[in-house]
Amino acid sequence: MAGVGKLLKQAQKMQRQIEEMQKSLEARELDISSGGGAVQVKINGAGKFLSLKLDAEFFQEDQKLVEETILNAVQEAATKAKELNDAEMQRISSAFQVPGMF
């Protein structure tokens, strides 16, 4: 049953790497802008929104344009954070090999 012991050690190592990755992602900030910089969103790599800044002059635009621009910036920020998170998880999980599974 030496294989089970090795598997458990790999699982523990992977768990530690995931915890370290989560801390790293929480500390990493992504800046997203939309509407020529009128909307600025800051999100961390874990997907937590940190700030939203809007140019005051931007509110003079059509309401529908303002709403769409804000929504696009928020969606782009969420997508970028998820892509970063997925890439980091793939990097960690690719090193974890389960014998006979893949």
Residue pairs with C-beta under 8 A, 6 or more apart in sequence:
3 99
7 98
7 99
10 96
10 97
11 96
14 92
14 93
14 95
14 96
17 92
18 89
18 92
21 88
21 89
21 92
22 46
24 45
24 88
25 44
25 45
25 46
25 84
25 85
25 88
26 44
26 45
26 46
26 48
27 44
27 45
28 44
28 45
28 84
29 42
29 43
29 44
29 45
29 50
30 42
30 43
30 44
30 45
30 77
30 80
30 81
30 84
31 40
31 41
31 42
32 40
32 41
32 42
32 43
32 73
32 76
32 77
32 80
33 39
33 40
33 41
33 73
34 41
34 69
34 70
34 72
34 73
34 76
35 58
35 69
35 73
37 55
38 54
38 55
38 57
38 58
38 69
39 52
39 53
39 54
39 55
39 58
39 69
39 70
39 73
40 51
40 52
40 53
40 54
40 73
41 49
41 51
41 52
41 73
41 74
41 76
41 77
42 49
42 50
42 51
42 52
42 77
43 49
43 50
43 77
43 78
43 80
43 81
44 50
44 81
45 81
45 84
45 85
45 88
46 81
46 85
47 78
47 81
47 82
47 85
49 74
49 77
52 70
52 74
54 70
58 66
58 69
59 66
